[in-house]
Amino acid sequence: MSFPDKNLNALDRGIRGVLGVITIYFGLFGNELIGDLIVQSILVAFGIVNLISLASGWCIVYHFAGINTRAEQ
């Protein structure tokens, strides 16, 4: 089984990395600000998905929408 082609450019990956770290931080340490365990769990899950996209260079939403921000080499 092969992994799909990368579809994220460097800027897109960088933004996802920053968003991933921020949302994980608020999900784990934003008890007073958020106060709801379900919302905190969703934030952590969203952050993890963004960090996976950062590492792999591939986004499932972009894949199904037919979006490719990566310049072909």
C-alpha positions, 0 to 999 in steps of 0.5 A: 500500500503506497501513501498518496502524493504530498499536497502541501507546500512549505508555507501550508505545512508551517502554518499547520505546525503552528496551529497544531502546537497552539491548539494542543497547548490550549487543549491541554492547559486551557482549563480556565479559558475553555472549561469543557473537556469535550472541547479540549479533547477536540482541540487536542485531536485537531492539533495532532491531525495538523502535526501529522499533516506537517510531518507527512506533507499530505492533507486528507481534506485537500486530497478529497477536495482536489487541492494541491498547494505543493509546486510539482518538482 
